[in-house]
């Protein structure tokens, strides 16, 4: 299938040809009024089955073709009712009851029922693909999920194995893996007991604003609006997402009007669009955070004064304004902006004299930091800036550059000295980052607990492990928020981590495009609200 620029007045026959995979080569220039054309890098897609989709681009499609029991408002990022109109938790703290919305149907016309909702969650656990761990946290296994999750009439009952914070469950139910699928349709496409996993890789069976009409790996995706969407019909009849990974090509196409939205622009391309009245560039934070971490098998990195010296030897704002040119914002705690308990204050800034004084107080003589860094342009630019400012403070940095897989292999095996890394949340709840940055139940090499970033750096957080584990159990949301704030303050003042930035997405929109939300730190785009 060819995903070519669309003509301004493309008619029904042209769109039909596109949907059938026969796009005429003559189509050129601006896009039709009822069609949103998006340029993006979508080569990360592995599957469009919500039980398997775990990459950014795949979850964007899931977010527009499926809904969950609980949803995130695209504009405010607040939790709101989804396919469940209300919910409650029993006094025992482990039994949740959801009342399903009446009158909602799947794209097939089948009604949304509590039984379908129960099947969907059971299926995600049983299919057991990568994102299943989000649901497994609640004690759900292939062996017990049919009794832990049940549906009858308009009532869905979920039982969890511990009295977690209710917000923990609700936040996790907004994840793509918790999407509700059309059970009757899915069952007809089961092949060899795969619960239609193979079929759903390239088809949709949800309640979302759009139906998946076509997906060609490394080429594009076509979505078609379905009438009667419970949140209000999509404004655009069709969405065409073209795989255009080259930022320069995206810039050229949005300048010409060949695409409505460009999602892979670099800071250089954004700068080149300055002054173009036909294109607006909007900035939105993403969930990824950039950090330095230091392996405490090196005793120097247990020295509080030495760690402090390094915190004051980084040009956070300077890098954000120059070499990163708007691709990041300074951020100095492990929860991204938008998460419950996130901190937005910036206690550290570049102060070479203060760093020198702290280094002298530390007693560490002629320190040498071997910084492992991935061979990517942004990582190299950041590491070279750090090498420069650390050097001014009296800390020598030697760069150890490698390919991404090589760098991660050493990091996961605790073989690094220091490393520059990024981390993105796995689900929209603070536990996702708190558990990995601030918990380490067993610091021994034998534990091989590579899922904990604290473990990777041979860092024993002490009481923070228990504090983080308590926060995920706190049932009062306001108390829980305070607990995460306190954990982050302690973490950034005492741990061998230096949080530096949060991702900032820069998206190009044609000037007539409005209502596009990229999802904030949750990283899930919403297309159904877009107008032009």
N, C-alpha and C positions, 0 to 999 in steps of 0.2 A: 504494500500500500504506500502511495506517495502522499506526504503531508505538505502540500504546496501553498504559497500565499493565495488568499481567497479574493475574488473580485468583489468590489463594493456592492454590485447589484446581482450577486449570484442568486439564482432562483431555486425553486424546489427541485428541478431536474439536476442542477449542479450539486446541490446538497445530497440528493439521493445517490448521485454518482460517487461522491466522497464517502458516503456511508457504505457503499458497496465496494469501495476500494479501487475505484477507477477515476481518480482525480485527473481532470484534463490538464495537460501541461500548459495550456494557454492562460490559465487563471493567474492573475497578477494583481498586486496592489491591495487597496484597503479592504477591510473585512466587512461582511454583511451585517446589517443592523441587529439581526437576531442571533448572531453567532459570536462567541468569545473565543479568540485564538490566543493561546498561551505558548510562549517559548520557554522551555525549561530543560534541564538535564535530568532525564528519567531513566538512565541506564542502571540505576540502583534497584529497580523493581525486580523482585524475585517472584512474587505472587500477588494476586488481587483477592485472594480468599482472606476474609478478615481474621480467620483463625491462624493465618500464616504471615500476612503482611506485617512487616516490621521496619521497613525502610521508609525514608521520608516521602518519596514520590508515591509509593504504594499506599501509604496511609492517607495521602491527599485524596486519592481516588476513593478509598473506603469512606472517608469523611463525607463525601458527596453522594454516595450510593447507598449508604447504610445509616442507621441511627442506633443509639443505645438506650438503655433504661433511663440513664441520666446523661444530660448533654452539657456542653460548655457553650455559653453564648458567644458567638464569634466576635461581637463588638465589645463586650465587657469582660469576657473570659471568666464570668461567674457561672457557678453550677446552676442548672435549671432543669425542670422536668423534661424528660425525653419521651420515650414510649411508655414510661410509667408516669402517671399524673401525680402520684404521691407515694410516700414511703415512710416507714417507721421502724424502730428497733425495739425489741422487747426488753424488759428489765434485766433479763439474763445477759444481755449484751451480745448474744451470739445468734439470735433469730431475727431476721429482717423480713418485713412484709412489704411488697410493692403492689400497688393497684394499677392495672394497665389502663391506658387511655382507651376510650370507646371509639369505634368508628374508623380506626386507622387500618389501612390495608397495605400489603406488599405490592410491588410493581405488577405481580401476576393477578392481583385482585383478591387474593386470599386474605382473610382477616388476620390482624395481629392478635395473638392470644397469649395467655400466660404459659400455655403448653409450648408454644413456639419459642417464647423467651427462654424457658427452662431448657428446651432442646438445644438452643444456640449456645448457651454457656456450657452445657454438658459436652456438646460437640467440640468446642474449643479446647476443653481439657483433654478429651479423648484423642483428638487429632494430634495433639501434643507437639506442635511446632514451636519455634523459638519464643513467641510472645506468651505461650501458655504459662510461663513462670509467674506472670502478673496475677493470674487467677490461682495458681498453686499456692500462693502466699496465704490463702485463706483456708488451707487444709483440704482443698478439693483435689482429688485424685481420680484417675480413671475407674478405680475400684469403688469409690464411695460417692461420686458426684451425683449419681441418679437418686440417691436418698438425701443428699445434702441440698440439692436444688430441685424443687418440685413446683409444678404449676397446675392450677385448676380454675376454670372459669376466668374471672378477671384478676385472680390473685396469684402472685408469684412469691414463693417462700425460699429464702436463702439462709442456710445455716453455715456459720463459720466456726473454726475450731478454737478461737480465742476471742475474748471481748475487746477487739481492736477499737481504735477510734473510729466512729462511724464515718467521718470524713475520709478516712483511709479507703474504706470500701467504696464510697460514692465516687471518689476521684478515680479509682482504678476502673470503675464501671464506665467511665468516659473513654477509656482506651479502645483502640480499634478492635482488639481481640474480644471485647465484650459486646460487639455489634450483634444485633438481632437479625437472624436470617430466616427466610421463608422455609420452614421445616418441610412442608409438603413438597415444594419444588425441589429442594435439596435432596430429599430422599429418592426422588425419581432419577437422580444422576449419580447415585452411589455405584461405584465400580470396584468390585472385589473388597468391599468393606472400607473404602477410603472416605466414606461420608461426604462424597462429592468434592473432595479436596482438589482433584485434578480439574474438574469442570469449573470450579469457582476461581481457579487461577486466571481464567479469561472470560468469566461471565459474572453477572451480579444477580442477587436474589434478596434485595433489601427493601427498605421503606424510604430510601433517600430521595432527594430532589431529582436525581438523575439515574438513568439506566446506563450501564456499560454496554455500548454498541460494538466497540471494536478496540482491541489492544494488540499492537504489533511491537514486540520488544525492540528497543533502540530506534523506533520510528515514531510512534505516537499512540494517543488514546483519543477515542471519540465518545463523548457522553451526550445523551439525549434526555431532555427534560421530560418528566412524567407529570401529567395533570393531576391536581388534587393533593399535592404534597401538604402534609398536615401543618407545616410551618409557613405555608404560603408558596405558591408556585414559583419556580425559578424564573428570573427575569430574562435570562438568555435561553433560547430554545436548544441551542447546541453549544458544547464546549469542545474545542479541538486543542489538545495538548501536543505540541510538536517537540520531538527530541532535538534540541539545538544546544549542545553543550558548550559551543564556542561563544564566549561572551562578546567578542567583536562582531560575530554574525548576528547575535541577538540585538546588539545596539543598532546595527545597520537596518535590520528588519523593523524595529520599532520606530526608528526615525522615518522610514519610508511608509509606515502604516501597514506593513504586511502582517504584523502581529499587534494584539491589543495589550498584552502583558509580557514583560521580559523578566525572568526570574533568576538568571545566572549572571548578572552583570558584575563586573569587577569594579573596584574603586576607580580605576583608570577610565573605564567606560562611562561610569557615572559622571566623572569630571568632564568627559567629552560631551555629555548631554546638557551641560550647564548652558542656560540661555535659550534652549530649544523650547519654544512656546507650545509645541505639539506634544511634548512628553513631560510628565511629572515623575519625579523620583520620590518614593515614599520610604521611610525608614521604620523598621519594626524589629524589636528584639527577638532573637531566637533563644532556644534553650541551652545551646552549647556554651560552656565556660572554658576559658584558657587558664592553665595553671602551670607552675613549676612545682616539682616535688623532689625531695632529697632522701636518699636511702639511708636510714638510720643504722645500718650496719657500719657506716662510717661514723665514728664517735663525734666528729665535728658537728654533725647535724642534730646532735642531742643538746648542743650548747645554745641556750636560749638567746644569749647576746649575739651570737654569730647569726642565728636565724633572723633576729631583728635587724642586724646590719644589712642583710640581703634584702629584707622587705623595704628598707629605706634607700636602696641603691637601684631602684627600677623606675624608669621614666614612663609611668602608666599613661598619663595624659598625652605626653609627647608622642608616644608610639601610636595612640589612638588617632591623633590629629594628623600625623604625617605618614609613616610607612603603612599603616592600616587604613588610613583615609576614609574613615566612616564605616569600615567593615566590622568594627567592634566598639564597645563603650567600656570605659573603666568599670570594673566590678570586683569587689574584694571579699566576697563570701561565697560559699559553695552552692547556695540555692539561687537559681536565676530569678531575676525580677519577674513578678507575676505568680510566684509560688507562695503558699502559706508560710509565713515566717521569714520571708526573704528580707535581707538587709540591703539598703541602698546607700548607706553612708560609705565614705572613702577615707579611712583613717590614715592611709599611707600615701606618700608622694615622694618624688625624687628629692633627696636631701643628702648630698655626698658627704658633707661635713659631719652630719649626724651618723651616717653609716660608718665613717672612719672612726668616730669616737666609740661607737658600739663594738666595732671590730677590735679596737684596742682593749676595751673592757673585757671582751670575750677571752682574751689570752691565746686565741688561735693565731699561730704565726705563719705568715706567707701561705695562706690557703690557696689551694688549687681545686677548682670545681670542674669535673669532666661532665659536660652537659650533652646528653644524648638527644638528638633532634632529627625529626623526619625531614627528608630531602624534598621539601615543598616550599614554594616561594614565601608564603606568609610566615611559616615557622622559621625559615632561615633569617628573614628580616628581623623578627622578634629576637631570636637568639643572638644575632650580631649586635643589636642594640644593648641587650643585657650584658654581653661580653664587654662592650665599651664602658657602660656605667659601672659595672662591677669592678672593672679594671681601675677606674678613677677612684674607687673606694678602697683599693688595695687587695681585691679578690680576683685572682687570675682565673679566667674561664677558658678551658680547652673544649672545642666543639667536636663531638663524635657524631658524624652525619651518616644516616643510613636510610634505606627504604622503609616504608611504613610498617610492613610485616616484620622486618628484622628488628626495628626499634621496639615494637610491641612485644615481640617474643622475649627480648631481654628484660623488658619492664615487668612482664607477667611472671618472670622467673626470678625477680629481685636481683638481677645481675648488673643493673645500672648504678651509677654514682648519683647523678641528678638527671632529670629529664624535663622536657617541655612537652605538654600534652593538652588535649582537649577532652571534655567529657560532656555527653548529652544525657538528659534524663530519660529513663526507660518508660515512665508513666507519670501522669500529672499529679503527683503527690510528693510532699517534701521528703517522705521516707526514701524515695528513690535515690536521692543524693546523700542524705544523712547517713543511711546505712552503709554506704560505700566509703565516704570520706571520714566518718567519725566513729565507725565500729570496726573492731578487730577482735573477735572472741578468742582466737588462738593465733599467737604471733610466731609460732614455730615454723620452720621451713617445711616440716612434714604436713602441716595443715593444707598447704597448697591452695589457700583461699584467695585465688587470684581475682575473684569477683569483688573483693574488698580492696579499694585503692590504698587504704591504710596498711593492709597486709603487704601489698606490693612494695611499700616503702619501709617495711620492717618497723612500723610505727605502732606502738601500743598506746591507744588513746586513754587508757585508764578508765576513770569514772564516766568518760564520755560515751563509752559503749552502752553502759546501763542507762544513761540519760537519753540516748537516741532510741533505745528499745522501749523506754518508758513513754517517750513522746508519741510513738505510733499506737500506744494503747490509751492515751488520754482522750476521754470522750467529750470534753468541753473544748470546742474549737478555739476559743480565745486563749485558754490556758495552753493548748497545744501550740498555738502560734508563738507565744512567749517562750515556750520551751525550746523551739527550734532557733529562735533568735539568740537565746542564751548559749546554746550549743555552738552556733556559728561564731559568736564573739570569742568564746574560749578556744575554738579550733583555730581561728586565724591568728590568735596571739601566741599559741603554744605549739602548734603542729608543724611538721616539716613540709607543709604545703604553702605556696604563695598563690592565691587566686588573683588574677590580673584583669581579665576581661570577660565580657559576655558578648556573644555574637550579635551583630546588628545586620539584619538583612536590608538590602537596598533593591527595591523592585521598581522597574520602569513601567509606567502606565501611560497609555495614550491619554491626551488631555480630556477626552470625552468619557473616560472610564471612571466609574465611582463604585463604592461599596465592596471593594475587594479587601478581605481580611486574610492575612497569612497565618494567623493562629497564635501570635505571640510566642512565649516560651513553650507552648504546647506543640507548636510546629505542625499544624493541620490547617490547610487552606480551605476556605469556604467560597465556592463559586456561585452558589445559588442566589446570593444577594447582589451580585454585580449587575450594574446597569451601564448603558452607554448610549 
